[in-house]
Every structure is written in C-alpha cells, then in structure tokens.
Amino acid sequence: MRKIGLEEHFVTEELVAYGAGTSTVARPEAWREASRRLLDLTYERLPEMDAAGVDVQVLSLNSPGIQAEADPAVAVSRAAAVNDFLAGVIAEHPTRFAGFAALPLQDPQAAAKELERAVTQLGLRGALVNAHTQGRYLDDPALRVVWEYAEGLDVPLYLHPANGYDVPHVLSGHPELIGPMWSWGSDTAAHALRLIFGGVFDDFPNAKLLLGHMGEGLPYVLWRLDSRWRFHNHHGIELALGDPSAYLRRNLYITTSGVCSAPPLLCALLALGADHILFGTDYPFEDIAEAAAFLDNAPISEADRAKIAHQNAERLLKL
C-alpha cells in the first residue's frame, strides 16, 4: 500500500548549529548517528524508504531550526535559503519528496509572506513550526497574520516539539524527563490548547493544525477537557464551539510518527476519526521499517489503513 510520511526530518550544514541544544537530550552515540542521517537526503534515505515501502517523505527542517535564531533579519534570510534548498531537492526527486516550509516567526509579517512564497512559488505543502519562537507561541496576536495566510492558502501548520523556553519546576533534578520521552509531548499538547483558548480557531475556523506522535496525548483526554471546561472558571474566555474537543475534532490532524503502538492508534481513531490521522515515521529518530510495518499490521480496517497511509495526505496536502 502506498505510504506518505509527514514527519521526516533533515538539516543542512549551515543550520546544524541550531540543533546543539537538542543534542543534550540524546545519548552521544545516538545523536551522532541521527545527525549524520539528517544531512543525507538521498544516498541512504531513498534506499531505506524503498526497503520499508515508504513512497513519499514530506521533508521538514529538524528541530528547533530557524526558530533558534535570535536575529529576525538572519532568520528571514536563512528561512528563504533553506526553503529554496528544499524545493530544489524536491524538484530532483518529485515522486519521492514533498516539503513543509520553515518560517521566520521572529518577524510575523515576513513569516506570512514566506509561507505564501513557499506554497505558491516553491510548491511546498504548508509549514512546520518547532514549538516556541524565542518564547512566543502560535496563539500570540502578532502571529494571527501567519494563520490568516495558512487558512487562505488552505495549508496546514505542523506543530513539532523542541526544547521548552524554560524548565518547569516539577522537572527539576530529573533531566531524563526533559525531551521527547516526556516534556516535549506535554509542552506541545499545551501549545495546541493555547491555540483553542487563545481564539485562533474561532478567528480562523478553517485552519488546519498537524500534531505528531499520535496527537501528543490529546485524543486520550477529550472527555476530561470538556468536563472540566464546564466546571472551570473561564476567566472571561468564550469558545464559539462550546467545548474544547469540538476544535480538536474539527481543526486537528495527527500523525503516527514516533508511536508504533496499536492502543493509542485505536484511541485516536475513536476520538478523532480516520479522516484526521496520517502516517509518519519520525525519520531518522525512529526506525522507518518499524513504523511502516506497524501500519501494515495494525488491527484496523483496510479502508482506514488506506486513509492513514496515503489518502488523507493526498487530500490535506494536495499531493
């Protein structure tokens, strides 16, 4: 069955240094191997895709990417350069690769224009955002222009984890909890909830948010979110759709990246529906063959398997 992976990372030599902080969450030998493979776009990657039966990777710049740059002007120029580079790679292998743009969110107007250029001129399929940008999250009023353009272009924003702006006290003394094993997921889920309660999806009801890692735990807590929202002091916040789960069911799409386990997949199917789940491998941080075999053997219907494997990606990204 045709497979399109939506969380497939790369980096360039010019941007490797931005990932220095991320390297601390991995064992040194594991980080060295992942770093080597991030730089390779074709030599090992394409044979691994072939062996695993993955037809297309939607490539995205590895975390934290451009968002680690403190200088907005440098961020703007480097985002444009890496998006041009990515478009060139895709042009050389148009049947194997698609791409998500990197955005210089340090300058919201420039980020919106770069998204427009990346989609309309370079043929990229949306953008991937790595957590916060110098402490600013996607619900910030200054970033409404990026959502305006994303909705107008009908492309998704993929919200991917990165190191947090700060470390919650509950994690103090436990560095093993910082990173993709735990804190990245809880941070990203909280970021997605900020979008709901910050009014982003009321302002832009047709906006599309992608989350990896089987939805960062959110499909599991929909009932609890609604129940406690009805109990909670709203602090003046009103939701046009009433319950937070309504936004997650309408605006959220998730990928299987980094989670090769049937129970959370079945939960996500029941919570969000098969039309909102897409395949991803988290390459090169997870094993691409394991991710593909998981989807092939998951205890789901063949119709749902086809949607997750490729049909939803073809529809959402216009592939």
C-alpha positions in Angstrom: 0.0 0.0 0.0 1.3 3.5 -0.9 2.7 5.3 2.1 3.3 9.0 2.6 5.3 10.0 5.7 4.6 13.5 7.1 7.3 13.8 9.9 10.5 13.2 8.1 13.4 15.4 9.1 16.5 16.9 7.5 19.1 19.5 8.2 21.8 21.4 6.2 25.4 22.0 7.2 24.6 25.7 7.6 21.9 25.1 10.1 23.4 22.2 12.1 24.4 24.5 15.0 20.8 25.4 15.8 20.3 21.9 17.0 23.1 22.0 19.6 20.7 22.3 22.5 18.6 19.4 21.3 21.7 17.2 21.3 21.7 17.2 25.1 18.5 15.0 25.2 20.1 12.1 23.4 22.9 9.6 24.1 26.0 11.0 22.3 26.3 8.0 20.0 22.6 8.1 19.1 22.8 11.8 18.4 25.9 11.4 16.2 24.1 8.8 14.1 20.9 10.8 13.8 22.9 13.9 12.9 24.7 12.1 10.1 21.5 10.8 8.7 19.8 14.2 8.9 22.3 15.6 6.5 21.7 12.8 3.9 18.8 13.5 1.6 19.2 10.7 -0.9 22.2 8.3 -0.5 20.8 6.3 2.4 17.4 7.8 2.8 15.9 6.7 -0.5 17.1 3.0 -0.2 15.7 3.0 3.4 12.4 4.3 2.1 12.4 1.6 -0.6 13.1 -1.2 1.8 10.4 0.0 4.2 7.8 0.6 1.4 7.5 4.3 2.1 6.8 6.0 -1.2 7.0 9.7 -0.3 8.5 11.7 2.6 7.3 15.2 3.3 10.6 16.7 4.4 10.9 19.3 7.2 13.8 21.1 8.8 14.9 19.5 12.1 14.0 21.0 15.4 14.5 23.7 16.5 15.5 25.0 13.1 15.2 28.7 12.2 13.3 29.4 15.4 16.6 29.2 17.4 17.9 32.3 15.6 17.8 35.4 17.8 18.2 37.9 14.9 15.0 38.4 12.9 16.8 39.5 9.8 19.0 36.5 9.8 16.0 34.2 10.4 14.3 35.7 7.4 17.2 35.2 5.0 18.0 31.7 6.3 14.4 30.5 6.1 14.2 31.6 2.5 17.5 29.9 1.7 16.6 26.6 3.3 13.1 26.6 1.6 14.8 27.2 -1.7 17.2 24.3 -1.0 14.3 22.1 -0.1 12.4 23.0 -3.2 15.5 22.1 -5.2 15.7 18.6 -3.6 12.0 18.0 -4.3 12.5 19.1 -7.9 15.2 16.5 -8.4 13.0 13.8 -6.8 9.4 14.9 -7.4 7.9 11.4 -6.9 9.7 10.8 -3.6 9.7 14.0 -1.7 7.4 16.9 -0.8 8.1 19.5 1.8 7.0 21.8 4.7 8.5 25.3 4.8 10.5 26.7 7.6 9.2 30.1 8.8 11.0 33.1 10.3 8.4 33.6 13.0 10.6 36.2 14.7 9.1 38.5 12.0 5.4 37.6 11.7 4.8 39.6 8.5 7.8 38.1 6.9 6.8 34.7 8.0 3.4 35.0 6.4 4.9 36.2 3.2 7.5 33.4 3.2 4.7 30.9 3.7 2.9 32.4 0.7 6.1 32.3 -1.4 6.9 28.7 -0.3 3.4 27.4 -1.2 2.7 29.4 -4.4 6.2 29.6 -5.9 8.1 26.7 -4.5 5.3 24.2 -4.3 5.7 23.4 -0.6 2.7 22.0 1.2 2.5 24.0 4.4 4.9 24.7 7.2 6.4 23.0 10.2 6.8 25.0 13.4 9.1 23.8 16.1 7.5 24.8 19.4 8.0 28.4 20.5 10.0 31.1 18.8 12.1 32.9 21.3 9.4 32.3 23.9 6.5 33.3 21.6 3.8 30.8 20.9 1.4 30.4 17.9 -1.5 32.0 19.7 0.3 35.3 20.0 -1.8 38.0 18.5 1.2 39.1 16.4 1.2 35.7 14.7 -2.5 35.9 13.6 -1.2 37.0 10.2 0.5 33.6 9.7 -2.7 31.8 10.5 -4.6 34.2 8.1 -2.2 33.2 5.3 -2.3 29.5 6.2 -6.1 29.4 6.1 -6.2 31.4 2.9 -3.7 29.2 1.2 -5.5 26.1 2.6 -2.3 24.5 4.0 -1.6 23.1 7.4 0.8 24.2 10.1 2.6 21.2 11.6 3.4 21.9 15.3 6.5 19.9 16.3 8.2 19.8 19.7 11.5 21.5 20.7 13.2 22.3 24.0 10.9 24.5 26.1 11.5 28.1 26.8 12.1 27.2 30.4 12.1 24.1 32.6 9.0 23.6 34.8 10.0 23.1 38.5 8.4 19.7 38.5 11.1 18.5 36.2 13.9 20.0 38.3 16.5 17.4 39.2 15.2 15.0 36.6 16.8 15.8 33.2 15.8 12.4 32.0 12.2 13.8 31.7 13.3 16.7 29.5 13.0 15.9 25.8 11.0 13.7 23.5 10.4 11.0 26.1 8.1 13.3 28.2 8.4 17.1 28.3 8.2 17.7 24.6 4.9 16.0 24.3 3.3 17.8 27.3 4.6 21.1 26.1 3.3 20.6 22.6 -0.1 19.5 23.8 -0.3 22.6 26.0 0.8 24.7 23.0 -2.1 23.2 20.9 -4.6 24.0 23.8 -3.3 27.6 23.8 -4.5 27.9 20.2 -8.0 26.8 21.2 -8.3 29.0 24.3 -6.4 31.8 22.6 -9.2 32.0 19.9 -7.1 31.0 16.9 -9.6 28.5 15.6 -12.5 30.9 16.3 -10.8 33.5 14.2 -9.7 31.0 11.6 -12.2 28.1 11.6 -10.8 26.5 8.5 -7.2 26.5 9.8 -5.6 23.1 10.0 -3.2 22.0 12.7 -1.0 18.9 12.5 0.5 17.2 15.6 2.8 14.3 15.5 3.3 11.5 18.0 -0.3 10.3 17.8 -1.5 13.7 18.8 0.8 14.3 21.8 -1.8 12.5 24.1 -4.7 14.9 23.3 -7.0 12.2 21.8 -6.9 10.4 25.2 -8.3 13.4 27.2 -11.2 14.8 25.1 -13.9 13.9 27.5 -11.9 15.2 30.5 -11.2 18.5 28.7 -14.9 19.1 28.1 -16.0 18.0 31.6 -13.5 20.3 33.4 -14.1 23.2 31.0 -17.8 23.1 32.0 -16.7 23.2 35.7 -13.8 25.6 35.3 -13.7 29.4 35.9 -13.4 30.5 32.3 -11.6 33.8 33.2 -13.6 35.6 30.6 -12.8 33.2 27.8 -15.7 32.1 25.5 -15.4 29.3 22.9 -17.7 29.6 19.9 -18.0 25.9 19.6 -18.6 25.4 23.3 -16.3 22.6 24.2 -12.5 22.3 23.5 -13.0 18.8 22.0 -15.0 20.3 19.2 -11.9 22.2 17.9 -9.7 19.2 18.2 -12.2 17.2 16.2 -12.5 19.9 13.6 -9.1 21.6 13.3 -6.7 18.9 14.4 -4.9 16.3 12.3 -2.4 13.9 13.8 0.3 11.6 12.6 1.5 8.3 13.8 5.1 9.5 13.9 7.1 8.1 16.8 4.3 5.9 18.1 4.2 2.3 16.8 1.6 1.0 19.2 -2.0 -0.1 18.5 -3.8 1.1 21.6 -3.1 4.8 21.1 -3.9 4.4 17.4 -7.3 2.8 18.2 -8.0 5.6 20.7 -7.2 8.2 18.1 -9.5 6.5 15.6 -12.4 6.6 18.1 -11.6 10.1 19.3 -10.9 11.9 16.0 -11.9 9.6 13.2 -9.9 8.0 10.4 -10.0 11.1 8.2 -7.8 13.0 10.7 -4.9 10.5 11.1 -1.9 10.4 8.8 1.2 8.3 8.6 4.6 9.5 9.8 7.9 7.8 10.8 9.9 10.5 12.7 12.9 9.7 10.5 15.7 9.4 11.4 14.9 9.3 15.1 12.7 6.2 14.8 13.1 3.1 12.6 11.3 3.7 9.3 10.8 -0.1 8.7 9.2 -0.5 12.1 6.9 2.4 11.5 5.8 1.0 8.1 5.3 -2.5 9.5 3.3 -1.1 12.4 0.8 0.5 10.0 0.7 -2.6 7.7 -0.2 -4.8 10.7 -2.3 -2.5 12.8 -5.7 -4.1 13.8 -7.8 -1.6 11.7 -9.9 -1.9 8.6 -8.3 -1.7 5.2 -10.3 1.4 4.4 -8.9 3.2 7.5 -5.4 1.9 6.7 -5.5 3.4 3.2 -6.7 6.7 4.6 -3.9 6.8 7.1 -1.2 5.5 4.8 -1.8 7.9 1.9 -5.3 9.1 1.1 -5.5 11.7 3.9 -2.1 13.1 3.0 -3.1 13.4 -0.7 -6.2 15.3 0.3 -4.8 17.5 3.0 -1.6 18.4 1.2 -3.0 18.2 -2.4 -0.4 15.6 -3.4 
